[in-house]
Amino acid sequence: IKNEADILLPDGKNYRPDKVVISDGDAVLIDFKTGKPSEHYRNQLLNYASILERMGYTHIRSFIIYINEDLIVDEVH
C-alpha cells in the first residue's frame, strides 16, 4: 500500500495519487475528494491508471471516494 507516494516520470513530471494498493501485478487506485463529482477528477484517475499501465501493471481498478455529507464511491473506467 502506497499512500501519497510520488511517481516521477522520465520527462520530470511528478504525480501523487492518494493511495495505490499493489498485489501480484495488479493495482487499485483510490483518490479521496471533498467536493462534488467532477469529470476533472475522473480524468485525473484515468491519467494515473495510464501511468501505472506504462509501469507494467496489468489490471488496474480506479475509485474516487467523495467524502462529504453523503459518501459517494465512483469506479472510474
Wavefront OBJ file of the C-alpha trace (Angstrom):
o trace
v 0.000 0.000 0.000
v 1.452 3.332 -1.063
v -0.028 6.474 0.479
v 0.646 9.723 -1.382
v 3.819 8.298 -2.944
v 5.361 10.308 -5.776
v 5.550 8.869 -9.281
v 8.310 10.625 -11.219
v 8.131 10.297 -14.997
v 11.173 10.424 -17.326
v 10.088 13.888 -18.545
v 10.365 15.207 -14.971
v 6.620 15.425 -14.278
v 5.558 14.301 -10.820
v 2.227 12.683 -9.883
v 0.935 11.750 -6.442
v -2.185 9.564 -6.201
v -3.751 9.436 -2.728
v -3.474 5.657 -2.393
v -2.232 2.786 -4.567
v -2.699 -0.818 -3.457
v -0.413 -3.210 -5.356
v -0.643 -7.004 -5.387
v 0.661 -9.572 -7.898
v 0.955 -7.124 -10.806
v -2.483 -5.640 -10.125
v -3.111 -2.147 -8.813
v -6.045 -0.356 -7.214
v -6.027 3.449 -7.326
v -8.021 5.316 -4.693
v -8.423 9.076 -4.683
v -10.284 10.966 -1.960
v -12.173 14.176 -2.756
v -14.274 16.544 -0.636
v -16.043 18.333 -3.498
v -18.811 17.289 -5.823
v -18.256 14.636 -8.514
v -16.315 16.112 -11.414
v -15.122 14.977 -14.843
v -11.760 16.552 -13.971
v -11.326 14.097 -11.088
v -12.229 11.155 -13.341
v -9.682 12.285 -15.938
v -7.051 12.630 -13.225
v -7.559 8.998 -12.190
v -7.547 7.817 -15.807
v -4.178 9.546 -16.186
v -2.835 7.840 -13.053
v -4.070 4.484 -14.402
v -2.326 5.118 -17.722
v 0.928 5.826 -15.887
v 0.634 2.605 -13.864
v -0.106 0.667 -17.046
v 3.094 2.029 -18.603
v 4.894 0.890 -15.435
v 3.793 -2.692 -16.173
v 0.708 -3.196 -14.012
v -1.684 -5.450 -15.884
v -5.002 -4.996 -14.100
v -5.878 -1.581 -12.714
v -9.059 -0.516 -10.941
v -9.668 3.125 -10.036
v -12.015 4.609 -7.455
v -12.862 8.129 -6.381
v -14.277 8.379 -2.883
v -16.114 11.627 -2.288
v -16.045 12.466 1.402
v -18.816 14.903 2.213
v -22.258 14.677 3.792
v -23.094 11.708 1.571
v -20.368 9.163 0.852
v -20.116 8.504 -2.882
v -17.796 5.871 -4.379
v -17.261 6.181 -8.141
v -15.427 3.441 -10.034
v -13.583 5.027 -12.961
v -13.255 3.094 -16.228
l 1 2 3 4 5 6 7 8 9 10 11 12 13 14 15 16 17 18 19 20 21 22 23 24 25 26 27 28 29 30 31 32 33 34 35 36 37 38 39 40 41 42 43 44 45 46 47 48 49 50 51 52 53 54 55 56 57 58 59 60 61 62 63 64 65 66 67 68 69 70 71 72 73 74 75 76 77
